[in-house]
Amino acid sequence: MKRFLIVGIISVLLVSCNTKPELIEYGTDACHFCNMTIVDRQHASQIVTSKGKAFKYDAIECMLNSLNDDMSDSEIAHYLVADFNQPGQLMDATLSSYLISDQISSPMGANLSAFENEKAAQKAKEKFTGEIFSWEAIQNHLKP
């Protein structure tokens, strides 16, 4: 009996620490940072903590500002951003490339968009102009 109780407790603990991203309910969910309703599928983002808590954002810049305010890397399991070329499709933010272009408006005005890789960002830059950044570089660029 004691063995079943221990196995049951361990199972509950493992299930409760699910670090999978949550679906963003566009038009319903609010941004964790600025509290605006998330509607833009090309610029949404999400952080999932190592404890499984999901924080949703209406813009990549809101997610980055949130990192500066109240989260450390050790607490985070996933950094996710929407792929500009595949609206609503979240991808690993740390592997993505970023374009700041005055020709692409983002919800909070930083004109920041994410792309699957540098090649995709370069192609968008040829069309829209702007400056390309890596994950590390965009964090430094947007620091207050």
C-alpha positions as CSV (number, residue, x, y, z in Angstrom):
1,M,0.0,0.0,0.0
2,K,2.8,2.4,0.9
3,R,4.5,1.7,-2.4
4,F,1.4,2.6,-4.4
5,L,1.0,5.9,-2.4
6,I,4.6,6.9,-3.2
7,V,4.2,6.0,-6.9
8,G,1.0,8.0,-7.0
9,I,2.6,11.1,-5.4
10,I,5.5,10.9,-7.8
11,S,3.2,10.6,-10.8
12,V,1.2,13.7,-9.7
13,L,4.4,15.7,-9.3
14,L,5.7,14.7,-12.7
15,V,2.4,15.6,-14.4
16,S,2.1,18.9,-12.6
17,C,5.4,20.2,-13.9
18,N,4.5,20.1,-17.5
19,T,6.6,22.6,-19.4
20,K,4.7,22.5,-22.7
21,P,3.7,25.8,-24.2
22,E,0.0,26.8,-23.9
23,L,-2.1,27.7,-26.9
24,I,-2.5,31.4,-27.2
25,E,-6.2,32.3,-27.4
26,Y,-6.0,35.2,-29.9
27,G,-8.6,37.9,-29.1
28,T,-9.0,36.6,-25.5
29,D,-5.7,36.2,-23.8
30,A,-4.0,39.3,-22.3
31,C,-0.3,40.1,-22.5
32,H,1.5,39.4,-19.2
33,F,3.6,42.6,-19.5
34,C,1.3,45.3,-20.8
35,N,-2.2,43.7,-20.4
36,M,-3.3,44.3,-24.0
37,T,-5.4,41.6,-25.6
38,I,-3.2,39.4,-27.8
39,V,-4.5,39.6,-31.4
40,D,-1.4,39.7,-33.7
41,R,-0.4,36.2,-34.7
42,Q,2.9,37.4,-36.3
43,H,4.3,39.0,-33.2
44,A,3.0,37.0,-30.2
45,S,5.4,35.3,-27.8
46,Q,5.5,33.1,-24.8
47,I,7.7,32.1,-21.9
48,V,7.2,28.8,-20.1
49,T,8.9,28.4,-16.7
50,S,10.6,25.3,-15.5
51,K,7.6,24.8,-13.2
52,G,5.3,24.9,-16.2
53,K,3.8,28.3,-15.8
54,A,3.1,30.0,-19.2
55,F,3.4,33.8,-19.7
56,K,1.9,35.0,-22.9
57,Y,2.8,38.3,-24.7
58,D,1.3,40.4,-27.5
59,A,4.7,41.4,-28.8
60,I,8.3,40.1,-28.6
61,E,9.4,43.4,-27.0
62,C,6.9,42.8,-24.2
63,M,8.5,39.4,-23.5
64,L,12.0,40.9,-23.6
65,N,10.9,43.7,-21.2
66,S,9.4,41.1,-18.9
67,L,12.7,39.3,-18.8
68,N,14.4,42.5,-17.7
69,D,11.9,43.0,-15.0
70,D,11.2,39.8,-13.2
71,M,12.6,36.5,-14.6
72,S,16.0,34.8,-14.6
73,D,17.2,32.4,-17.2
74,S,17.4,29.6,-14.7
75,E,13.6,29.7,-14.2
76,I,12.8,29.4,-17.9
77,A,12.2,26.2,-19.8
78,H,11.1,27.8,-23.1
79,Y,11.4,31.1,-24.8
80,L,9.0,31.1,-27.8
81,V,8.2,33.7,-30.5
82,A,5.8,33.6,-33.4
83,D,7.3,33.1,-36.8
84,F,6.5,36.2,-38.9
85,N,6.2,34.0,-42.1
86,Q,4.0,31.4,-40.3
87,P,1.6,33.5,-38.2
88,G,0.5,31.7,-35.0
89,Q,3.4,29.2,-35.2
90,L,5.6,29.5,-32.1
91,M,9.3,28.6,-32.4
92,D,12.4,28.6,-30.2
93,A,13.3,32.3,-29.6
94,T,16.9,31.4,-28.8
95,L,17.4,29.9,-32.3
96,S,15.5,32.6,-34.2
97,S,16.7,35.7,-36.0
98,Y,15.1,39.1,-35.6
99,L,14.4,42.0,-37.9
100,I,13.6,45.6,-36.8
101,S,12.0,47.3,-39.7
102,D,10.0,50.6,-39.8
103,Q,8.0,48.9,-42.5
104,I,6.7,46.1,-40.3
105,S,4.6,47.4,-37.3
106,S,4.5,45.3,-34.1
107,P,1.9,45.8,-31.4
108,M,4.0,47.8,-29.1
109,G,5.9,49.9,-31.7
110,A,9.4,48.4,-31.6
111,N,8.8,47.1,-35.2
112,L,10.4,43.8,-34.1
113,S,9.6,40.5,-35.9
114,A,11.1,37.0,-35.6
115,F,12.1,34.6,-38.3
116,E,13.0,30.9,-38.3
117,N,16.6,31.6,-39.3
118,E,19.0,34.2,-40.6
119,K,18.3,33.3,-44.2
120,A,14.5,34.1,-43.7
121,A,15.3,37.3,-41.8
122,Q,17.7,38.4,-44.7
123,K,15.0,37.7,-47.3
124,A,12.5,39.9,-45.2
125,K,15.2,42.6,-44.9
126,E,15.5,42.7,-48.7
127,K,11.8,43.3,-48.9
128,F,11.2,45.6,-45.9
129,T,14.7,47.0,-45.1
130,G,15.9,47.1,-41.4
131,E,18.5,45.6,-39.1
132,I,18.9,41.9,-38.3
133,F,19.7,40.6,-34.8
134,S,20.4,37.3,-33.0
135,W,18.7,36.4,-29.8
136,E,21.6,37.7,-27.7
137,A,21.9,40.9,-29.7
138,I,18.2,41.8,-29.6
139,Q,18.1,41.4,-25.8
140,N,21.0,43.8,-25.6
141,H,19.6,46.2,-28.1
142,L,16.3,46.5,-26.3
143,K,17.7,46.8,-22.7
144,P,16.6,50.1,-21.1
